[in-house]
Amino acid sequence: MRAVAETAMVYGLLGWLYVAVVAAIRPDDLAGPVSALVPVRRDTCGAVCFAVSATAALALQTATGTWWFRAAPRRGPLIAVLRVCTGYGLLVWAYLCVNSLTHPATLSRPLTHFAAVPREGQTASWAFVVSAAALVSARALARPAGTGGGTS
């Protein structure tokens, strides 16, 4: 459960941050859908993301006194794949978020010239979801550092 709360706190904050940047740069785009896959208004999504993040942070602070526990180093192919999916998924999402602000017309275009699918907008949504799911999984598999629960 802690892994879910940690991920909800981080990814909720990232979702809100994206909407905050859109609001600062392209305020007329706030009423549009946040993604082709999620037909929810961008400003509504931002408010929900903020609430989810703040609620998760409050729950973590109340239950454990910390937002994040430091895990002992863990190795192996599964954890390596999960970490790569988390990091690179976020990089793809961040790149496509910047694209959506600087040239939004490309969101409906194919991601690359190699294939007609996926589209940029769909890829951004899926990269965010895959990255979040990988982080939940990696955090669920993490071992607390030391014997005192590993909070730091």
Backbone bond lengths (Angstrom), bond angles and torsions (degrees), N, CA, C in turn:
res aa  C-N    CA-C-N  psi(-1)  N-CA   C-N-CA  omega(-1)  CA-C   N-CA-C  phi
1 M - - - 1.448 - - 1.541 111.23 -
2 R 1.328 115.33 -35.51 1.462 119.09 179.13 1.524 110.88 -62.24
3 A 1.327 117.38 -39.33 1.472 121.14 179.36 1.522 110.69 -60.68
4 V 1.323 117.36 -39.81 1.467 121.44 178.74 1.523 110.26 -66.24
5 A 1.330 116.96 -44.26 1.472 120.91 -179.86 1.530 111.12 -64.18
6 E 1.347 117.11 -42.14 1.467 120.17 178.17 1.526 111.30 -61.98
7 T 1.326 115.57 -43.84 1.463 119.71 -179.81 1.519 111.30 -68.07
8 A 1.323 117.77 -40.79 1.472 121.30 177.78 1.529 110.60 -61.70
9 M 1.324 116.86 -39.00 1.458 120.46 178.54 1.533 110.81 -63.07
10 V 1.323 117.06 -48.39 1.467 121.64 -176.34 1.526 111.69 -70.76
11 Y 1.316 117.55 -49.96 1.460 120.37 -175.67 1.522 112.24 -74.49
12 G 1.317 117.64 -29.82 1.459 119.90 171.65 1.524 110.51 -62.46
13 L 1.320 115.83 -42.76 1.461 120.46 177.96 1.531 111.39 -65.00
14 L 1.315 117.73 -40.26 1.463 120.87 177.55 1.529 111.51 -64.16
15 G 1.327 116.43 -42.93 1.468 120.00 177.53 1.516 111.45 -61.26
16 W 1.337 116.62 -43.62 1.461 120.47 178.35 1.537 110.22 -64.92
17 L 1.320 117.26 -41.32 1.463 120.76 -179.61 1.528 110.95 -60.52
18 Y 1.330 117.06 -41.98 1.466 120.51 177.31 1.530 110.15 -59.02
19 V 1.317 117.07 -46.89 1.468 120.42 -179.49 1.527 110.54 -65.76
20 A 1.324 117.71 -36.75 1.462 120.76 177.95 1.525 111.28 -62.96
21 V 1.326 116.86 -40.21 1.467 120.28 177.98 1.526 110.30 -67.27
22 V 1.329 117.31 -41.73 1.468 120.61 176.20 1.528 109.37 -59.13
23 A 1.316 116.99 -44.37 1.470 121.21 -179.54 1.527 111.01 -60.69
24 A 1.321 116.76 -36.99 1.464 120.39 -178.98 1.529 112.37 -75.55
25 I 1.326 116.99 -33.46 1.463 120.39 -173.38 1.524 113.11 -101.19
26 R 1.323 117.19 -40.19 1.463 122.04 -176.53 1.523 110.00 -134.49
27 P 1.326 118.62 67.44 1.464 120.72 -175.05 1.528 114.24 -59.56
28 D 1.316 118.00 -25.73 1.463 120.43 178.91 1.532 112.15 -69.48
29 D 1.314 117.83 -15.13 1.462 121.44 -179.68 1.529 113.62 -88.32
30 L 1.318 118.07 -2.19 1.467 120.62 -176.25 1.524 113.54 -65.67
31 A 1.312 118.26 -30.77 1.465 120.89 -177.60 1.530 112.48 -79.08
32 G 1.335 117.20 -13.84 1.464 120.61 179.87 1.517 111.59 -76.75
33 P 1.332 116.36 167.86 1.470 119.83 179.48 1.524 111.42 -67.02
34 V 1.303 115.89 146.66 1.457 120.73 -178.94 1.526 110.73 -69.20
35 S 1.317 117.24 -25.70 1.461 121.39 -177.65 1.520 109.21 -163.98
36 A 1.321 115.80 159.96 1.460 120.28 174.81 1.524 110.67 -65.81
37 L 1.309 117.18 -27.40 1.460 121.59 -179.35 1.521 112.79 -87.93
38 V 1.327 117.17 -20.54 1.460 121.90 -178.49 1.531 107.99 -124.82
39 P 1.335 117.06 92.98 1.469 119.32 -175.27 1.536 113.18 -79.50
40 V 1.319 115.94 54.05 1.464 123.39 177.88 1.521 107.17 -112.12
41 R 1.328 116.49 142.46 1.461 119.18 178.08 1.522 110.19 -54.63
42 R 1.320 115.66 141.39 1.462 121.90 -178.54 1.533 110.65 -59.83
43 D 1.332 117.97 -43.73 1.468 119.56 -179.08 1.531 111.92 -67.79
44 T 1.325 117.27 -35.34 1.466 120.79 176.20 1.523 110.08 -65.43
45 C 1.316 116.25 -43.54 1.462 120.81 178.23 1.529 110.45 -59.89
46 G 1.325 117.06 -42.23 1.457 120.79 178.60 1.518 112.40 -61.07
47 A 1.321 116.50 -42.45 1.470 120.47 179.33 1.529 110.85 -65.68
48 V 1.332 116.69 -41.93 1.460 120.51 178.79 1.529 110.46 -65.85
49 C 1.326 117.05 -43.28 1.468 120.82 178.36 1.528 111.41 -59.30
50 F 1.339 116.22 -43.42 1.461 120.11 179.22 1.524 110.29 -62.02
51 A 1.332 116.69 -45.53 1.467 120.92 -179.05 1.532 111.31 -63.88
52 V 1.321 117.30 -41.87 1.464 121.25 178.55 1.528 110.04 -62.72
53 S 1.326 116.72 -45.66 1.456 120.83 -179.36 1.529 111.36 -63.03
54 A 1.307 116.60 -47.98 1.471 120.25 -178.63 1.531 111.45 -64.45
55 T 1.321 117.09 -39.83 1.469 120.93 178.74 1.525 110.71 -65.21
56 A 1.324 117.15 -42.90 1.463 120.44 178.35 1.527 110.91 -64.75
57 A 1.340 116.78 -42.04 1.470 120.23 178.68 1.528 110.69 -62.24
58 L 1.328 116.51 -43.16 1.465 120.43 178.45 1.521 111.10 -63.04
59 A 1.338 116.67 -43.70 1.469 119.97 179.61 1.525 111.02 -63.10
60 L 1.325 117.30 -42.96 1.465 120.55 179.10 1.525 111.65 -64.74
61 Q 1.321 116.75 -44.41 1.474 120.41 179.14 1.523 110.78 -63.34
62 T 1.325 116.86 -42.31 1.460 121.27 -178.66 1.527 111.40 -66.44
63 A 1.323 116.46 -44.59 1.458 120.67 -174.88 1.525 113.54 -78.20
64 T 1.330 117.38 -34.36 1.464 119.48 -171.13 1.523 114.79 -126.47
65 G 1.322 117.09 -14.04 1.454 119.89 -177.64 1.523 113.36 81.55
66 T 1.315 117.40 5.54 1.459 121.59 179.73 1.527 109.64 -149.68
67 W 1.329 114.97 159.58 1.458 119.28 179.01 1.512 112.59 -88.48
68 W 1.312 117.62 -25.60 1.455 122.00 -169.64 1.510 108.41 -149.47
69 F 1.306 119.20 135.37 1.455 118.53 174.67 1.511 109.95 -101.73
70 R 1.304 115.48 147.22 1.456 121.11 -179.90 1.521 107.66 -84.35
71 A 1.321 115.56 120.01 1.460 120.65 -179.55 1.516 110.43 -88.44
72 A 1.319 115.20 147.18 1.461 120.13 173.34 1.527 108.04 -67.51
73 P 1.315 117.75 148.32 1.467 119.58 179.18 1.532 111.26 -56.00
74 R 1.294 115.28 137.05 1.455 120.95 179.45 1.520 107.93 -133.00
75 R 1.313 116.69 139.20 1.456 121.40 -177.53 1.513 110.08 -123.49
76 G 1.316 113.90 169.66 1.454 120.47 177.16 1.514 110.17 128.32
77 P 1.327 115.86 161.74 1.463 119.29 -175.13 1.528 113.69 -64.09
78 L 1.322 118.62 -37.83 1.468 119.98 -178.45 1.519 111.24 -65.23
79 I 1.321 117.60 -49.82 1.462 120.35 -178.99 1.531 110.14 -65.17
80 A 1.346 117.30 -33.91 1.472 120.46 177.44 1.524 110.48 -63.99
81 V 1.322 117.03 -45.39 1.473 120.96 178.51 1.526 110.19 -62.03
82 L 1.316 117.30 -43.49 1.472 120.92 -179.85 1.527 111.43 -62.90
83 R 1.313 117.02 -41.89 1.463 119.97 179.19 1.531 111.78 -67.14
84 V 1.323 116.96 -40.64 1.469 120.55 178.32 1.527 109.66 -64.90
85 C 1.331 117.61 -43.73 1.476 120.58 178.23 1.526 111.02 -62.71
86 T 1.320 117.50 -38.61 1.466 120.45 178.05 1.526 110.38 -63.81
87 G 1.315 116.87 -53.73 1.466 121.20 -175.51 1.514 113.81 -67.89
88 Y 1.309 116.40 -50.69 1.464 119.16 -177.04 1.524 111.85 -73.61
89 G 1.317 117.58 -31.01 1.466 119.96 173.68 1.522 111.02 -61.45
90 L 1.331 115.93 -41.81 1.467 119.56 177.23 1.519 111.87 -66.54
91 L 1.314 117.27 -37.80 1.470 119.87 177.46 1.528 111.49 -63.38
92 V 1.324 117.46 -43.46 1.466 120.98 177.49 1.523 109.60 -62.01
93 W 1.334 116.57 -46.24 1.471 120.77 179.27 1.525 110.93 -59.70
94 A 1.331 117.30 -46.86 1.468 120.64 -178.82 1.524 110.96 -62.12
95 Y 1.325 117.27 -43.56 1.469 121.49 178.27 1.527 110.67 -59.28
96 L 1.319 116.67 -46.01 1.460 119.83 -178.06 1.536 111.76 -72.51
97 C 1.321 117.69 -27.53 1.468 120.40 173.05 1.520 110.65 -64.49
98 V 1.319 115.70 -43.96 1.470 119.61 176.79 1.522 109.70 -62.48
99 N 1.327 117.23 -43.22 1.467 120.60 176.46 1.522 111.20 -57.11
100 S 1.321 116.87 -41.53 1.469 119.95 -177.67 1.529 111.50 -64.58
101 L 1.313 116.42 -23.84 1.468 120.23 178.83 1.525 112.47 -89.80
102 T 1.310 115.95 -37.49 1.462 118.84 -175.28 1.524 113.29 -86.59
103 H 1.314 117.53 -33.16 1.465 121.04 175.60 1.535 109.30 -151.19
104 P 1.343 116.05 80.61 1.471 121.67 -174.79 1.522 114.42 -63.59
105 A 1.310 118.59 -19.65 1.465 120.25 -179.45 1.528 111.68 -62.83
106 T 1.328 117.82 -21.70 1.466 119.60 -177.42 1.526 112.93 -78.24
107 L 1.324 118.96 -12.05 1.460 120.72 -177.60 1.523 112.98 -59.89
108 S 1.320 116.90 -30.03 1.466 119.80 -179.81 1.528 111.95 -89.32
109 R 1.301 117.42 -1.63 1.467 121.55 -179.62 1.529 110.77 -89.28
110 P 1.339 115.64 159.97 1.466 118.41 175.47 1.532 110.95 -60.21
111 L 1.313 115.45 149.39 1.461 120.89 -179.55 1.528 111.26 -62.49
112 T 1.325 116.65 -41.57 1.463 120.94 179.32 1.523 109.50 -134.72
113 H 1.311 115.13 171.35 1.455 120.14 176.72 1.527 111.85 -82.60
114 F 1.315 117.88 -3.16 1.460 121.93 -178.69 1.531 113.16 -76.80
115 A 1.341 117.43 -26.80 1.466 120.68 -176.15 1.523 109.63 -153.25
116 A 1.322 115.96 156.03 1.469 121.42 -179.31 1.526 112.40 -76.29
117 V 1.304 116.84 -20.68 1.461 121.71 177.24 1.521 107.74 -129.68
118 P 1.273 119.66 152.67 1.459 128.53 -0.17 1.527 111.73 -82.50
119 R 1.305 115.80 167.33 1.456 122.89 176.35 1.536 108.54 -86.75
120 E 1.330 116.45 159.87 1.469 120.50 -178.90 1.529 111.71 -58.51
121 G 1.335 116.43 -47.10 1.463 119.72 -178.20 1.515 112.86 -62.19
122 Q 1.328 116.70 -41.73 1.464 120.62 177.54 1.525 110.62 -65.06
123 T 1.307 115.81 -41.10 1.462 120.29 -178.78 1.520 111.01 -63.22
124 A 1.325 116.98 -40.67 1.468 119.72 178.27 1.523 110.56 -59.50
125 S 1.316 116.45 -45.52 1.470 120.30 -179.86 1.522 111.47 -63.52
126 W 1.323 116.50 -47.35 1.456 119.72 -179.05 1.526 112.20 -67.25
127 A 1.318 118.32 -36.27 1.465 120.74 177.56 1.525 110.64 -62.17
128 F 1.323 116.59 -40.55 1.468 121.63 178.18 1.528 110.42 -63.33
129 V 1.333 116.43 -46.19 1.467 121.48 -178.95 1.527 111.12 -65.70
130 V 1.319 117.08 -46.29 1.467 120.57 -179.50 1.526 110.35 -63.21
131 S 1.317 116.92 -42.54 1.454 120.91 179.15 1.536 111.04 -62.22
132 A 1.317 116.79 -44.53 1.474 120.75 179.06 1.528 111.11 -63.97
133 A 1.327 116.66 -44.16 1.467 119.89 179.78 1.530 110.74 -63.93
134 A 1.315 117.02 -38.81 1.465 120.44 178.22 1.524 110.71 -65.58
135 L 1.332 116.93 -39.84 1.465 119.17 178.97 1.529 111.34 -66.70
136 V 1.324 117.84 -42.88 1.470 120.29 176.52 1.522 109.53 -56.73
137 S 1.317 116.44 -46.68 1.469 120.65 -178.71 1.521 111.62 -64.15
138 A 1.318 116.80 -44.89 1.469 120.19 179.78 1.523 111.23 -63.56
139 R 1.330 116.70 -41.83 1.472 119.97 179.74 1.527 110.86 -68.50
140 A 1.330 117.54 -34.92 1.464 120.51 178.26 1.527 111.24 -66.64
141 L 1.328 116.65 -31.55 1.460 120.97 179.47 1.529 113.13 -85.24
142 A 1.323 117.27 -10.30 1.466 121.47 -175.51 1.524 110.96 -66.67
143 R 1.323 114.64 146.66 1.461 121.43 174.82 1.520 108.16 -102.30
144 P 1.314 117.58 133.51 1.471 118.30 175.70 1.532 110.62 -60.67
145 A 1.326 116.21 141.34 1.464 120.77 177.67 1.514 109.29 -72.97
146 G 1.298 117.27 139.20 1.457 121.57 177.93 1.513 111.93 67.29
147 T 1.309 115.71 -167.08 1.466 120.30 -178.15 1.506 113.07 -104.52
148 G 1.333 117.42 -6.59 1.445 120.47 -176.23 1.512 114.31 -91.65
149 G 1.318 119.86 19.34 1.451 121.73 177.47 1.521 113.56 98.62
150 G 1.293 117.29 -14.92 1.448 120.97 172.13 1.517 115.97 76.10
151 T 1.306 118.74 16.62 1.473 118.40 179.55 1.511 109.70 -81.77
152 S 1.313 114.83 136.11 1.466 119.62 175.81 1.493 109.58 -158.47
